[in-house]
């Protein structure tokens, strides 16, 4: 098994990042007599799957070739015919997949269909974890029906996100902020709280400059609909702003915001706050959003963590210390009163951001 060909398929799959939701990201390479004769990667707008694009490029040279693909070929009819049928008709001799489809209803069925047609099938276990990471939101969505929720923050070495008085300037460098745009590009939706909107008047847009498969949905938690109609988020709304509120909010304010193109979701939670789990259900089960990134303040960060809706964190650390008792910590709220009750994480990894910054990625340990 040639690892270089699967690496090429994975590189092709990355070309489709940000363009495939709610479908997975897939790359495919056809090889005949040691030569790559076909390449393809999936984009949702392009409709055709990676395998079909590779077959089209290869033409007659697909017969007798080996396909290296990052995800098990589909065997069911959706917007397109099954890829397994196309591979069989083209006379492909062997298929090497990095991972099976995570959907329990179809897992392994595509590979069985190929074997039944006389095509040799292998799984590239050496690339399984990389392929799964590439499609982490899709895998999570298939298993839970909910978007993968990432809590992002830019913090000082002592865990602060804001000074008590003047907050002009940035905590992290331009390089780190550029990396944040890459995360936004990979997200279907981004969320903040009304406090951040009132304090910073952000746009919360994807400024990576890369093509997207669907617009980045901007979400504001605003239980009383205090968001100003002339705020930059409302003024720049192009049917891409969702405001989550409660039934106690003013109907007049709601009408004004809806006239400006904002969508309003009423989700009553405990204590007059919005219901975070109802929001996730709305995003996942009703709209098939695969991923949600949180960029909010200290209180919202705590609410998200305490409620258990967060799946992972991505914290960017700058070589700075604010100190003091009045600078805002990355997570505020009531907090846990005992060290033994601390919210725990697993699978911690560090990402270096040259020359002096780093990011911490870790997964929340979910309590059963």
Secondary structure, DSSP 4 states (H G I P E B T S, - for coil): --HHHHHHHHHHHHHTTTS-TTSPP-EEEEEETTEEEEEEE--TTT-S-HHHHHHHHHGGGGTT-EEEESSPPP-S-SSS--HHHHHHHHT--EEEESS--S-TTTTTHHHHHHHHTT-EEEE-GGGHHHHHHHTHHHHHHHHHSS-EEEEEEEEETTSEEE-SS---S-SS-HHHHHHHHHHHHT-SEEEEEHHHHHHH-------S----SSPPEEEEE-TT----TTSHHHHT-SS-EEEEE-TTS-HHHHHHHHHTT-EEEE-B-GGG-B-HHHHHHIIIIIT---EEEE---HHHHHHHHHHT---EEEEEEES----SSSSEESS-SS--SSGGG---EEEEEEEEETTTEEEEEEEE----
